[in-house]
Amino acid sequence: MSAKFVSRRPIYFEIVRHDASADRIHFYLEEKNVLPKVHRSEAAQSKSFLSEITVEDFPLRGKSVLLHIKRRRWTLVNTGEIVKRDWNLIAKGTRTTNKFASFLKGIA
């Protein structure tokens, strides 16, 4: 019998591709087509993705990890308003995730 990890947190991104080299691992993530809660009762169309951002995350087995993230945007049908989630994925002034930046700050 195998154990299964069950997350209680919503999963907003899907890993669409990954690549590995001798010193790096790249994960390509796309935000799922799930409207932010505040707009779920409204009719909306997923129009496209914002420009991809690349951030560095915790190293994995001695290799640097780069996350290539595409965030989604939607157009509300009734108003034409463009909506997107407000993510704080990277630490201010860096290209690293908030958790990785906090970790590095703690060991400095």
Secondary structure, DSSP 4 states (H G I P E B T S, - for coil): -------SS---EEEEEEEE-SSEEEEEEEE-S---GGGTTS-EEEEEEPPPEEEEEEEETTEEEEEEEE-EEEEETTT--EE------B-TTSSBBHHHHHHHHHH-
